[in-house]
Amino acid sequence: MTRSLLRAQQVHWSLPPGHGIDADTGLQRALAPLDRFCELAGLLLAGRPDRRLLNDLDHGRAYLPEIDLELLTG
């Protein structure tokens, strides 16, 4: 759940000048992680976490794959 919130928040992180994103793109990038957070929170509150889903998420895409680390180190 924490990863979902951090992914949604990533649109606010500072990027090098000229590499920012527009508001519409930022909102779209935030919506999917927020939806995932709500899904996971609902399962947790209902007392039935989906262990398969959690395992799939844990072994899924790299964390913040959209960020080009080369730009941040330069």
N, CA, C and O atoms as a Tripos MOL2 file, in Angstrom:
@<TRIPOS>MOLECULE
protein
  296   295    74     0     0
PROTEIN
NO_CHARGES

@<TRIPOS>ATOM
      1 N           0.8290   -1.1800    0.0000 N.3       1 MET1
      2 CA          0.0000    0.0000    0.0000 C.3       1 MET1
      3 C           0.8770    1.2480    0.0000 C.2       1 MET1
      4 O           0.5640    2.2440   -0.6530 O.2       1 MET1
      5 N           1.9670    1.1780    0.7360 N.am      2 THR2
      6 CA          2.8900    2.3150    0.7830 C.3       2 THR2
      7 C           3.4680    2.6000   -0.5890 C.2       2 THR2
      8 O           3.5930    3.7580   -0.9870 O.2       2 THR2
      9 N           3.8190    1.5520   -1.3130 N.am      3 ARG3
     10 CA          4.3520    1.7440   -2.6750 C.3       3 ARG3
     11 C           3.3340    2.4470   -3.5590 C.2       3 ARG3
     12 O           3.6910    3.3200   -4.3500 O.2       3 ARG3
     13 N           2.0650    2.0670   -3.4260 N.am      4 SER4
     14 CA          1.0260    2.7070   -4.2400 C.3       4 SER4
     15 C           0.9560    4.1970   -3.9650 C.2       4 SER4
     16 O           0.8520    5.0000   -4.8930 O.2       4 SER4
     17 N           1.0110    4.5710   -2.6930 N.am      5 LEU5
     18 CA          0.9610    5.9980   -2.3580 C.3       5 LEU5
     19 C           2.2100    6.7280   -2.8400 C.2       5 LEU5
     20 O           2.1240    7.8560   -3.3260 O.2       5 LEU5
     21 N           3.3610    6.0930   -2.7080 N.am      6 LEU6
     22 CA          4.5900    6.7300   -3.1820 C.3       6 LEU6
     23 C           4.5910    6.8870   -4.7000 C.2       6 LEU6
     24 O           5.0670    7.8930   -5.2250 O.2       6 LEU6
     25 N           4.0630    5.8990   -5.3940 N.am      7 ARG7
     26 CA          3.9800    6.0200   -6.8610 C.3       7 ARG7
     27 C           3.0460    7.1560   -7.2550 C.2       7 ARG7
     28 O           3.3230    7.8930   -8.2010 O.2       7 ARG7
     29 N           1.9410    7.2970   -6.5290 N.am      8 ALA8
     30 CA          1.0170    8.3940   -6.8360 C.3       8 ALA8
     31 C           1.6750    9.7360   -6.5460 C.2       8 ALA8
     32 O           1.4270   10.7110   -7.2550 O.2       8 ALA8
     33 N           2.5060    9.7960   -5.5190 N.am      9 GLN9
     34 CA          3.1480   11.0450   -5.1330 C.3       9 GLN9
     35 C           4.3210   11.3990   -6.0330 C.2       9 GLN9
     36 O           4.7350   12.5590   -6.0570 O.2       9 GLN9
     37 N           4.8610   10.4630   -6.7600 N.am     10 GLN10
     38 CA          6.0690   10.7170   -7.5480 C.3      10 GLN10
     39 C           5.9010   11.8680   -8.5160 C.2      10 GLN10
     40 O           6.8990   12.4600   -8.9270 O.2      10 GLN10
     41 N           4.6780   12.2120   -8.8980 N.am     11 VAL11
     42 CA          4.4780   13.3020   -9.8480 C.3      11 VAL11
     43 C           4.8610   14.6480   -9.2340 C.2      11 VAL11
     44 O           4.9990   15.6340   -9.9580 O.2      11 VAL11
     45 N           5.0340   14.7060   -7.9230 N.am     12 HIS12
     46 CA          5.4090   15.9530   -7.2570 C.3      12 HIS12
     47 C           6.9060   16.0860   -7.0490 C.2      12 HIS12
     48 O           7.3810   17.1520   -6.6570 O.2      12 HIS12
     49 N           7.6550   15.0280   -7.3020 N.am     13 TRP13
     50 CA          9.0930   15.0610   -7.0610 C.3      13 TRP13
     51 C           9.7680   15.9660   -8.0780 C.2      13 TRP13
     52 O           9.3290   16.0820   -9.2220 O.2      13 TRP13
     53 N          10.8120   16.5850   -7.6500 N.am     14 SER14
     54 CA         11.5510   17.4930   -8.5330 C.3      14 SER14
     55 C          12.2600   16.7100   -9.6300 C.2      14 SER14
     56 O          12.9100   15.6970   -9.3720 O.2      14 SER14
     57 N          12.1250   17.1860  -10.8280 N.am     15 LEU15
     58 CA         12.8470   16.6360  -11.9690 C.3      15 LEU15
     59 C          13.7260   17.7460  -12.5240 C.2      15 LEU15
     60 O          13.4260   18.9220  -12.3150 O.2      15 LEU15
     61 N          14.7820   17.4120  -13.2100 N.am     16 PRO16
     62 CA         15.6430   18.4520  -13.8010 C.3      16 PRO16
     63 C          14.8370   19.3750  -14.7090 C.2      16 PRO16
     64 O          13.8430   18.9450  -15.2950 O.2      16 PRO16
     65 N          15.2470   20.6360  -14.8330 N.am     17 PRO17
     66 CA         14.5290   21.5890  -15.6850 C.3      17 PRO17
     67 C          14.3120   21.0310  -17.0890 C.2      17 PRO17
     68 O          15.2060   20.4230  -17.6770 O.2      17 PRO17
     69 N          13.1230   21.2480  -17.6050 N.am     18 GLY18
     70 CA         12.7980   20.7980  -18.9560 C.3      18 GLY18
     71 C          12.3210   19.3660  -19.0290 C.2      18 GLY18
     72 O          11.9620   18.8980  -20.1100 O.2      18 GLY18
     73 N          12.3050   18.6540  -17.9160 N.am     19 HIS19
     74 CA         11.8950   17.2560  -17.9200 C.3      19 HIS19
     75 C          10.6280   17.0340  -17.1000 C.2      19 HIS19
     76 O          10.3130   15.9010  -16.7360 O.2      19 HIS19
     77 N           9.9110   18.0990  -16.8120 N.am     20 GLY20
     78 CA          8.6840   17.9900  -16.0400 C.3      20 GLY20
     79 C           7.5570   17.4020  -16.8770 C.2      20 GLY20
     80 O           7.7290   17.1210  -18.0630 O.2      20 GLY20
     81 N           6.4040   17.2190  -16.2460 N.am     21 ILE21
     82 CA          5.2340   16.6950  -16.9430 C.3      21 ILE21
     83 C           4.0740   17.6590  -16.7410 C.2      21 ILE21
     84 O           4.0430   18.4100  -15.7660 O.2      21 ILE21
     85 N           3.1200   17.6350  -17.6690 N.am     22 ASP22
     86 CA          1.9700   18.5240  -17.5470 C.3      22 ASP22
     87 C           0.9680   17.9540  -16.5410 C.2      22 ASP22
     88 O           1.0690   16.7950  -16.1370 O.2      22 ASP22
     89 N           0.0090   18.7760  -16.1470 N.am     23 ALA23
     90 CA         -0.9490   18.3970  -15.0980 C.3      23 ALA23
     91 C          -1.7700   17.1610  -15.4810 C.2      23 ALA23
     92 O          -1.9870   16.2840  -14.6440 O.2      23 ALA23
     93 N          -2.2250   17.0820  -16.7220 N.am     24 ASP24
     94 CA         -3.0330   15.9310  -17.1420 C.3      24 ASP24
     95 C          -2.2510   14.6310  -17.0470 C.2      24 ASP24
     96 O          -2.7740   13.6180  -16.5830 O.2      24 ASP24
     97 N          -1.0000   14.6610  -17.4870 N.am     25 THR25
     98 CA         -0.1560   13.4700  -17.3970 C.3      25 THR25
     99 C           0.0740   13.0980  -15.9360 C.2      25 THR25
    100 O           0.0250   11.9230  -15.5750 O.2      25 THR25
    101 N           0.3210   14.0890  -15.1090 N.am     26 GLY26
    102 CA          0.5270   13.8320  -13.6880 C.3      26 GLY26
    103 C          -0.6780   13.1860  -13.0380 C.2      26 GLY26
    104 O          -0.5350   12.2460  -12.2560 O.2      26 GLY26
    105 N          -1.8730   13.6830  -13.3550 N.am     27 LEU27
    106 CA         -3.0960   13.0960  -12.7850 C.3      27 LEU27
    107 C          -3.2930   11.6680  -13.2640 C.2      27 LEU27
    108 O          -3.6800   10.8020  -12.4800 O.2      27 LEU27
    109 N          -3.0330   11.4110  -14.5340 N.am     28 GLN28
    110 CA         -3.1880   10.0480  -15.0400 C.3      28 GLN28
    111 C          -2.2100    9.0940  -14.3840 C.2      28 GLN28
    112 O          -2.5650    7.9610  -14.0580 O.2      28 GLN28
    113 N          -0.9740    9.5500  -14.1880 N.am     29 ARG29
    114 CA          0.0160    8.7020  -13.5240 C.3      29 ARG29
    115 C          -0.3620    8.4290  -12.0760 C.2      29 ARG29
    116 O          -0.0360    7.3690  -11.5410 O.2      29 ARG29
    117 N          -1.0410    9.3680  -11.4390 N.am     30 ALA30
    118 CA         -1.4070    9.2000  -10.0270 C.3      30 ALA30
    119 C          -2.6280    8.3160   -9.8460 C.2      30 ALA30
    120 O          -2.7420    7.6410   -8.8230 O.2      30 ALA30
    121 N          -3.5440    8.2980  -10.8060 N.am     31 LEU31
    122 CA         -4.8120    7.5870  -10.6210 C.3      31 LEU31
    123 C          -4.6540    6.0730  -10.4820 C.2      31 LEU31
    124 O          -5.2990    5.4710   -9.6230 O.2      31 LEU31
    125 N          -3.8300    5.4600  -11.2880 N.am     32 ALA32
    126 CA         -3.6780    4.0000  -11.2100 C.3      32 ALA32
    127 C          -3.1240    3.5550   -9.8540 C.2      32 ALA32
    128 O          -3.6680    2.6200   -9.2670 O.2      32 ALA32
    129 N          -2.0540    4.1890   -9.3260 N.am     33 PRO33
    130 CA         -1.5820    3.7860   -8.0070 C.3      33 PRO33
    131 C          -2.6010    4.0650   -6.9010 C.2      33 PRO33
    132 O          -2.6990    3.2970   -5.9440 O.2      33 PRO33
    133 N          -3.3580    5.1510   -7.0230 N.am     34 LEU34
    134 CA         -4.3820    5.4310   -6.0110 C.3      34 LEU34
    135 C          -5.5060    4.4060   -6.0660 C.2      34 LEU34
    136 O          -6.0380    4.0140   -5.0270 O.2      34 LEU34
    137 N          -5.8710    3.9710   -7.2590 N.am     35 ASP35
    138 CA         -6.8650    2.9020   -7.3990 C.3      35 ASP35
    139 C          -6.3650    1.6140   -6.7550 C.2      35 ASP35
    140 O          -7.1120    0.9240   -6.0610 O.2      35 ASP35
    141 N          -5.0950    1.2980   -6.9910 N.am     36 ARG36
    142 CA         -4.5060    0.0950   -6.4050 C.3      36 ARG36
    143 C          -4.4990    0.1990   -4.8790 C.2      36 ARG36
    144 O          -4.7960   -0.7750   -4.1870 O.2      36 ARG36
    145 N          -4.1570    1.3890   -4.3540 N.am     37 PHE37
    146 CA         -4.1610    1.5950   -2.9090 C.3      37 PHE37
    147 C          -5.5530    1.3420   -2.3390 C.2      37 PHE37
    148 O          -5.7010    0.6470   -1.3340 O.2      37 PHE37
    149 N          -6.5650    1.9040   -2.9810 N.am     38 CYS38
    150 CA         -7.9430    1.7280   -2.5000 C.3      38 CYS38
    151 C          -8.3560    0.2600   -2.5330 C.2      38 CYS38
    152 O          -9.0270   -0.2220   -1.6210 O.2      38 CYS38
    153 N          -7.9570   -0.4410   -3.5790 N.am     39 GLU39
    154 CA         -8.2570   -1.8710   -3.6810 C.3      39 GLU39
    155 C          -7.6100   -2.6420   -2.5290 C.2      39 GLU39
    156 O          -8.2630   -3.4560   -1.8760 O.2      39 GLU39
    157 N          -6.3270   -2.3820   -2.2850 N.am     40 LEU40
    158 CA         -5.6200   -3.0800   -1.2150 C.3      40 LEU40
    159 C          -6.1740   -2.7030    0.1590 C.2      40 LEU40
    160 O          -6.3120   -3.5610    1.0310 O.2      40 LEU40
    161 N          -6.4890   -1.4300    0.3480 N.am     41 ALA41
    162 CA         -7.0490   -0.9840    1.6270 C.3      41 ALA41
    163 C          -8.4020   -1.6450    1.8800 C.2      41 ALA41
    164 O          -8.6930   -2.0590    3.0020 O.2      41 ALA41
    165 N          -9.2260   -1.7450    0.8380 N.am     42 GLY42
    166 CA        -10.5340   -2.3920    0.9780 C.3      42 GLY42
    167 C         -10.4050   -3.8530    1.3770 C.2      42 GLY42
    168 O         -11.1450   -4.3320    2.2360 O.2      42 GLY42
    169 N          -9.4710   -4.5600    0.7580 N.am     43 LEU43
    170 CA         -9.2440   -5.9630    1.1040 C.3      43 LEU43
    171 C          -8.7590   -6.0950    2.5440 C.2      43 LEU43
    172 O          -9.1850   -6.9940    3.2700 O.2      43 LEU43
    173 N          -7.8700   -5.2000    2.9490 N.am     44 LEU44
    174 CA         -7.3420   -5.2380    4.3070 C.3      44 LEU44
    175 C          -8.4430   -4.9480    5.3260 C.2      44 LEU44
    176 O          -8.5620   -5.6470    6.3330 O.2      44 LEU44
    177 N          -9.2410   -3.9210    5.0640 N.am     45 LEU45
    178 CA        -10.3310   -3.5670    5.9840 C.3      45 LEU45
    179 C         -11.3840   -4.6700    6.0690 C.2      45 LEU45
    180 O         -12.0090   -4.8590    7.1130 O.2      45 LEU45
    181 N         -11.5760   -5.3920    4.9730 N.am     46 ALA46
    182 CA        -12.5430   -6.4870    4.9580 C.3      46 ALA46
    183 C         -11.9770   -7.7440    5.6310 C.2      46 ALA46
    184 O         -12.6900   -8.7260    5.8370 O.2      46 ALA46
    185 N         -10.6820   -7.6940    5.9670 N.am     47 GLY47
    186 CA        -10.0640   -8.8350    6.6230 C.3      47 GLY47
    187 C          -9.7560   -9.9900    5.6870 C.2      47 GLY47
    188 O          -9.6170  -11.1300    6.1300 O.2      47 GLY47
    189 N          -9.6500   -9.7050    4.3960 N.am     48 ARG48
    190 CA         -9.3390  -10.7700    3.4490 C.3      48 ARG48
    191 C          -8.3050  -10.3160    2.4210 C.2      48 ARG48
    192 O          -8.6080  -10.1830    1.2360 O.2      48 ARG48
    193 N          -7.0690  -10.0790    2.8950 N.am     49 PRO49
    194 CA         -6.0210   -9.7010    1.9400 C.3      49 PRO49
    195 C          -5.7740  -10.8200    0.9360 C.2      49 PRO49
    196 O          -5.8090  -12.0010    1.2830 O.2      49 PRO49
    197 N          -5.5310  -10.4460   -0.2770 N.am     50 ASP50
    198 CA         -5.3030  -11.3900   -1.3670 C.3      50 ASP50
    199 C          -3.8140  -11.6690   -1.4700 C.2      50 ASP50
    200 O          -3.0740  -10.8870   -2.0660 O.2      50 ASP50
    201 N          -3.3720  -12.7740   -0.8950 N.am     51 ARG51
    202 CA         -1.9350  -13.0780   -0.8500 C.3      51 ARG51
    203 C          -1.3400  -13.2640   -2.2480 C.2      51 ARG51
    204 O          -0.1830  -12.9150   -2.4800 O.2      51 ARG51
    205 N          -2.1190  -13.8050   -3.1680 N.am     52 ARG52
    206 CA         -1.6200  -13.9650   -4.5410 C.3      52 ARG52
    207 C          -1.3810  -12.6070   -5.1930 C.2      52 ARG52
    208 O          -0.3580  -12.3910   -5.8430 O.2      52 ARG52
    209 N          -2.3380  -11.6930   -5.0130 N.am     53 LEU53
    210 CA         -2.1860  -10.3410   -5.5490 C.3      53 LEU53
    211 C          -0.9710   -9.6580   -4.9340 C.2      53 LEU53
    212 O          -0.1860   -9.0290   -5.6430 O.2      53 LEU53
    213 N          -0.8150   -9.7790   -3.6230 N.am     54 LEU54
    214 CA          0.3360   -9.1700   -2.9580 C.3      54 LEU54
    215 C           1.6450   -9.7450   -3.4810 C.2      54 LEU54
    216 O           2.6110   -9.0100   -3.6890 O.2      54 LEU54
    217 N           1.6800  -11.0410   -3.6920 N.am     55 ASN55
    218 CA          2.8760  -11.6790   -4.2300 C.3      55 ASN55
    219 C           3.1550  -11.1860   -5.6520 C.2      55 ASN55
    220 O           4.2990  -10.8960   -6.0000 O.2      55 ASN55
    221 N           2.0950  -11.0920   -6.4730 N.am     56 ASP56
    222 CA          2.2620  -10.5980   -7.8430 C.3      56 ASP56
    223 C           2.7970   -9.1670   -7.8440 C.2      56 ASP56
    224 O           3.6740   -8.8270   -8.6380 O.2      56 ASP56
    225 N           2.2640   -8.3310   -6.9470 N.am     57 LEU57
    226 CA          2.7270   -6.9440   -6.8640 C.3      57 LEU57
    227 C           4.1790   -6.8820   -6.4050 C.2      57 LEU57
    228 O           4.9580   -6.0620   -6.8900 O.2      57 LEU57
    229 N           4.5300   -7.7450   -5.4780 N.am     58 ASP58
    230 CA          5.8890   -7.7480   -4.9410 C.3      58 ASP58
    231 C           6.9100   -8.1970   -5.9800 C.2      58 ASP58
    232 O           8.0740   -7.8040   -5.9130 O.2      58 ASP58
    233 N           6.4890   -9.0050   -6.9270 N.am     59 HIS59
    234 CA          7.4050   -9.5110   -7.9500 C.3      59 HIS59
    235 C           7.1370   -8.8890   -9.3200 C.2      59 HIS59
    236 O           7.5950   -9.4030  -10.3400 O.2      59 HIS59
    237 N           6.3990   -7.7910   -9.3380 N.am     60 GLY60
    238 CA          6.0240   -7.1470  -10.5940 C.3      60 GLY60
    239 C           7.0500   -6.1450  -11.0790 C.2      60 GLY60
    240 O           8.2530   -6.3130  -10.8770 O.2      60 GLY60
    241 N           6.5590   -5.1060  -11.7190 N.am     61 ARG61
    242 CA          7.4120   -4.0690  -12.3140 C.3      61 ARG61
    243 C           8.3270   -3.4350  -11.2730 C.2      61 ARG61
    244 O           8.0250   -3.4110  -10.0800 O.2      61 ARG61
    245 N           9.4340   -2.9330  -11.7540 N.am     62 ALA62
    246 CA         10.3810   -2.2430  -10.8810 C.3      62 ALA62
    247 C           9.7210   -1.0060  -10.2750 C.2      62 ALA62
    248 O           8.8020   -0.4260  -10.8530 O.2      62 ALA62
    249 N          10.1980   -0.6270   -9.1260 N.am     63 TYR63
    250 CA          9.6590    0.5360   -8.4350 C.3      63 TYR63
    251 C          10.0190    1.8120   -9.1920 C.2      63 TYR63
    252 O          11.1870    2.0520   -9.4990 O.2      63 TYR63
    253 N           9.0230    2.6140   -9.4850 N.am     64 LEU64
    254 CA          9.1780    3.8760  -10.2170 C.3      64 LEU64
    255 C           9.9570    3.7130  -11.5200 C.2      64 LEU64
    256 O          10.9550    4.4030  -11.7300 O.2      64 LEU64
    257 N           9.5180    2.8120  -12.3940 N.am     65 PRO65
    258 CA         10.2670    2.5770  -13.6370 C.3      65 PRO65
    259 C          10.2770    3.7640  -14.5910 C.2      65 PRO65
    260 O          11.1240    3.8290  -15.4820 O.2      65 PRO65
    261 N           9.3400    4.7130  -14.4160 N.am     66 GLU66
    262 CA          9.2590    5.8430  -15.3390 C.3      66 GLU66
    263 C          10.3700    6.8630  -15.1120 C.2      66 GLU66
    264 O          10.6550    7.6770  -15.9900 O.2      66 GLU66
    265 N          10.9990    6.8210  -13.9350 N.am     67 ILE67
    266 CA         12.0270    7.8050  -13.6190 C.3      67 ILE67
    267 C          13.3500    7.3870  -14.2420 C.2      67 ILE67
    268 O          13.8380    6.2820  -14.0050 O.2      67 ILE67
    269 N          13.9210    8.2710  -15.0340 N.am     68 ASP68
    270 CA         15.2200    8.0140  -15.6490 C.3      68 ASP68
    271 C          16.2920    8.4510  -14.6610 C.2      68 ASP68
    272 O          16.5360    9.6440  -14.4790 O.2      68 ASP68
    273 N          16.9310    7.4700  -14.0220 N.am     69 LEU69
    274 CA         17.9250    7.7900  -12.9910 C.3      69 LEU69
    275 C          19.1150    8.5600  -13.5300 C.2      69 LEU69
    276 O          19.7800    9.2760  -12.7820 O.2      69 LEU69
    277 N          19.3950    8.4210  -14.8260 N.am     70 GLU70
    278 CA         20.4930    9.1640  -15.4490 C.3      70 GLU70
    279 C          20.2430   10.6750  -15.3560 C.2      70 GLU70
    280 O          21.1670   11.4530  -15.1190 O.2      70 GLU70
    281 N          18.9830   11.0730  -15.5470 N.am     71 LEU71
    282 CA         18.6470   12.4970  -15.4750 C.3      71 LEU71
    283 C          18.8320   13.0260  -14.0600 C.2      71 LEU71
    284 O          19.2660   14.1630  -13.8740 O.2      71 LEU71
    285 N          18.5080   12.2140  -13.0670 N.am     72 LEU72
    286 CA         18.5840   12.6790  -11.6840 C.3      72 LEU72
    287 C          20.0220   12.7720  -11.1720 C.2      72 LEU72
    288 O          20.3000   13.5420  -10.2530 O.2      72 LEU72
    289 N          20.9210   12.0080  -11.7490 N.am     73 THR73
    290 CA         22.3080   12.0440  -11.2910 C.3      73 THR73
    291 C          23.1240   13.1160  -12.0080 C.2      73 THR73
    292 O          24.2140   13.4740  -11.5630 O.2      73 THR73
    293 N          22.5890   13.6290  -13.1280 N.am     74 GLY74
    294 CA         23.3320   14.6010  -13.9190 C.3      74 GLY74
    295 C          23.1890   15.9540  -13.4470 C.2      74 GLY74
    296 O          23.7650   16.8740  -14.0270 O.2      74 GLY74
@<TRIPOS>BOND
     1     1     2 1
     2     2     3 1
     3     3     4 2
     4     3     5 am
     5     5     6 1
     6     6     7 1
     7     7     8 2
     8     7     9 am
     9     9    10 1
    10    10    11 1
    11    11    12 2
    12    11    13 am
    13    13    14 1
    14    14    15 1
    15    15    16 2
    16    15    17 am
    17    17    18 1
    18    18    19 1
    19    19    20 2
    20    19    21 am
    21    21    22 1
    22    22    23 1
    23    23    24 2
    24    23    25 am
    25    25    26 1
    26    26    27 1
    27    27    28 2
    28    27    29 am
    29    29    30 1
    30    30    31 1
    31    31    32 2
    32    31    33 am
    33    33    34 1
    34    34    35 1
    35    35    36 2
    36    35    37 am
    37    37    38 1
    38    38    39 1
    39    39    40 2
    40    39    41 am
    41    41    42 1
    42    42    43 1
    43    43    44 2
    44    43    45 am
    45    45    46 1
    46    46    47 1
    47    47    48 2
    48    47    49 am
    49    49    50 1
    50    50    51 1
    51    51    52 2
    52    51    53 am
    53    53    54 1
    54    54    55 1
    55    55    56 2
    56    55    57 am
    57    57    58 1
    58    58    59 1
    59    59    60 2
    60    59    61 am
    61    61    62 1
    62    62    63 1
    63    63    64 2
    64    63    65 am
    65    65    66 1
    66    66    67 1
    67    67    68 2
    68    67    69 am
    69    69    70 1
    70    70    71 1
    71    71    72 2
    72    71    73 am
    73    73    74 1
    74    74    75 1
    75    75    76 2
    76    75    77 am
    77    77    78 1
    78    78    79 1
    79    79    80 2
    80    79    81 am
    81    81    82 1
    82    82    83 1
    83    83    84 2
    84    83    85 am
    85    85    86 1
    86    86    87 1
    87    87    88 2
    88    87    89 am
    89    89    90 1
    90    90    91 1
    91    91    92 2
    92    91    93 am
    93    93    94 1
    94    94    95 1
    95    95    96 2
    96    95    97 am
    97    97    98 1
    98    98    99 1
    99    99   100 2
   100    99   101 am
   101   101   102 1
   102   102   103 1
   103   103   104 2
   104   103   105 am
   105   105   106 1
   106   106   107 1
   107   107   108 2
   108   107   109 am
   109   109   110 1
   110   110   111 1
   111   111   112 2
   112   111   113 am
   113   113   114 1
   114   114   115 1
   115   115   116 2
   116   115   117 am
   117   117   118 1
   118   118   119 1
   119   119   120 2
   120   119   121 am
   121   121   122 1
   122   122   123 1
   123   123   124 2
   124   123   125 am
   125   125   126 1
   126   126   127 1
   127   127   128 2
   128   127   129 am
   129   129   130 1
   130   130   131 1
   131   131   132 2
   132   131   133 am
   133   133   134 1
   134   134   135 1
   135   135   136 2
   136   135   137 am
   137   137   138 1
   138   138   139 1
   139   139   140 2
   140   139   141 am
   141   141   142 1
   142   142   143 1
   143   143   144 2
   144   143   145 am
   145   145   146 1
   146   146   147 1
   147   147   148 2
   148   147   149 am
   149   149   150 1
   150   150   151 1
   151   151   152 2
   152   151   153 am
   153   153   154 1
   154   154   155 1
   155   155   156 2
   156   155   157 am
   157   157   158 1
   158   158   159 1
   159   159   160 2
   160   159   161 am
   161   161   162 1
   162   162   163 1
   163   163   164 2
   164   163   165 am
   165   165   166 1
   166   166   167 1
   167   167   168 2
   168   167   169 am
   169   169   170 1
   170   170   171 1
   171   171   172 2
   172   171   173 am
   173   173   174 1
   174   174   175 1
   175   175   176 2
   176   175   177 am
   177   177   178 1
   178   178   179 1
   179   179   180 2
   180   179   181 am
   181   181   182 1
   182   182   183 1
   183   183   184 2
   184   183   185 am
   185   185   186 1
   186   186   187 1
   187   187   188 2
   188   187   189 am
   189   189   190 1
   190   190   191 1
   191   191   192 2
   192   191   193 am
   193   193   194 1
   194   194   195 1
   195   195   196 2
   196   195   197 am
   197   197   198 1
   198   198   199 1
   199   199   200 2
   200   199   201 am
   201   201   202 1
   202   202   203 1
   203   203   204 2
   204   203   205 am
   205   205   206 1
   206   206   207 1
   207   207   208 2
   208   207   209 am
   209   209   210 1
   210   210   211 1
   211   211   212 2
   212   211   213 am
   213   213   214 1
   214   214   215 1
   215   215   216 2
   216   215   217 am
   217   217   218 1
   218   218   219 1
   219   219   220 2
   220   219   221 am
   221   221   222 1
   222   222   223 1
   223   223   224 2
   224   223   225 am
   225   225   226 1
   226   226   227 1
   227   227   228 2
   228   227   229 am
   229   229   230 1
   230   230   231 1
   231   231   232 2
   232   231   233 am
   233   233   234 1
   234   234   235 1
   235   235   236 2
   236   235   237 am
   237   237   238 1
   238   238   239 1
   239   239   240 2
   240   239   241 am
   241   241   242 1
   242   242   243 1
   243   243   244 2
   244   243   245 am
   245   245   246 1
   246   246   247 1
   247   247   248 2
   248   247   249 am
   249   249   250 1
   250   250   251 1
   251   251   252 2
   252   251   253 am
   253   253   254 1
   254   254   255 1
   255   255   256 2
   256   255   257 am
   257   257   258 1
   258   258   259 1
   259   259   260 2
   260   259   261 am
   261   261   262 1
   262   262   263 1
   263   263   264 2
   264   263   265 am
   265   265   266 1
   266   266   267 1
   267   267   268 2
   268   267   269 am
   269   269   270 1
   270   270   271 1
   271   271   272 2
   272   271   273 am
   273   273   274 1
   274   274   275 1
   275   275   276 2
   276   275   277 am
   277   277   278 1
   278   278   279 1
   279   279   280 2
   280   279   281 am
   281   281   282 1
   282   282   283 1
   283   283   284 2
   284   283   285 am
   285   285   286 1
   286   286   287 1
   287   287   288 2
   288   287   289 am
   289   289   290 1
   290   290   291 1
   291   291   292 2
   292   291   293 am
   293   293   294 1
   294   294   295 1
   295   295   296 2
@<TRIPOS>SUBSTRUCTURE
     1 MET1         2 RESIDUE 1 A MET
     2 THR2         6 RESIDUE 1 A THR
     3 ARG3        10 RESIDUE 1 A ARG
     4 SER4        14 RESIDUE 1 A SER
     5 LEU5        18 RESIDUE 1 A LEU
     6 LEU6        22 RESIDUE 1 A LEU
     7 ARG7        26 RESIDUE 1 A ARG
     8 ALA8        30 RESIDUE 1 A ALA
     9 GLN9        34 RESIDUE 1 A GLN
    10 GLN10       38 RESIDUE 1 A GLN
    11 VAL11       42 RESIDUE 1 A VAL
    12 HIS12       46 RESIDUE 1 A HIS
    13 TRP13       50 RESIDUE 1 A TRP
    14 SER14       54 RESIDUE 1 A SER
    15 LEU15       58 RESIDUE 1 A LEU
    16 PRO16       62 RESIDUE 1 A PRO
    17 PRO17       66 RESIDUE 1 A PRO
    18 GLY18       70 RESIDUE 1 A GLY
    19 HIS19       74 RESIDUE 1 A HIS
    20 GLY20       78 RESIDUE 1 A GLY
    21 ILE21       82 RESIDUE 1 A ILE
    22 ASP22       86 RESIDUE 1 A ASP
    23 ALA23       90 RESIDUE 1 A ALA
    24 ASP24       94 RESIDUE 1 A ASP
    25 THR25       98 RESIDUE 1 A THR
    26 GLY26      102 RESIDUE 1 A GLY
    27 LEU27      106 RESIDUE 1 A LEU
    28 GLN28      110 RESIDUE 1 A GLN
    29 ARG29      114 RESIDUE 1 A ARG
    30 ALA30      118 RESIDUE 1 A ALA
    31 LEU31      122 RESIDUE 1 A LEU
    32 ALA32      126 RESIDUE 1 A ALA
    33 PRO33      130 RESIDUE 1 A PRO
    34 LEU34      134 RESIDUE 1 A LEU
    35 ASP35      138 RESIDUE 1 A ASP
    36 ARG36      142 RESIDUE 1 A ARG
    37 PHE37      146 RESIDUE 1 A PHE
    38 CYS38      150 RESIDUE 1 A CYS
    39 GLU39      154 RESIDUE 1 A GLU
    40 LEU40      158 RESIDUE 1 A LEU
    41 ALA41      162 RESIDUE 1 A ALA
    42 GLY42      166 RESIDUE 1 A GLY
    43 LEU43      170 RESIDUE 1 A LEU
    44 LEU44      174 RESIDUE 1 A LEU
    45 LEU45      178 RESIDUE 1 A LEU
    46 ALA46      182 RESIDUE 1 A ALA
    47 GLY47      186 RESIDUE 1 A GLY
    48 ARG48      190 RESIDUE 1 A ARG
    49 PRO49      194 RESIDUE 1 A PRO
    50 ASP50      198 RESIDUE 1 A ASP
    51 ARG51      202 RESIDUE 1 A ARG
    52 ARG52      206 RESIDUE 1 A ARG
    53 LEU53      210 RESIDUE 1 A LEU
    54 LEU54      214 RESIDUE 1 A LEU
    55 ASN55      218 RESIDUE 1 A ASN
    56 ASP56      222 RESIDUE 1 A ASP
    57 LEU57      226 RESIDUE 1 A LEU
    58 ASP58      230 RESIDUE 1 A ASP
    59 HIS59      234 RESIDUE 1 A HIS
    60 GLY60      238 RESIDUE 1 A GLY
    61 ARG61      242 RESIDUE 1 A ARG
    62 ALA62      246 RESIDUE 1 A ALA
    63 TYR63      250 RESIDUE 1 A TYR
    64 LEU64      254 RESIDUE 1 A LEU
    65 PRO65      258 RESIDUE 1 A PRO
    66 GLU66      262 RESIDUE 1 A GLU
    67 ILE67      266 RESIDUE 1 A ILE
    68 ASP68      270 RESIDUE 1 A ASP
    69 LEU69      274 RESIDUE 1 A LEU
    70 GLU70      278 RESIDUE 1 A GLU
    71 LEU71      282 RESIDUE 1 A LEU
    72 LEU72      286 RESIDUE 1 A LEU
    73 THR73      290 RESIDUE 1 A THR
    74 GLY74      294 RESIDUE 1 A GLY
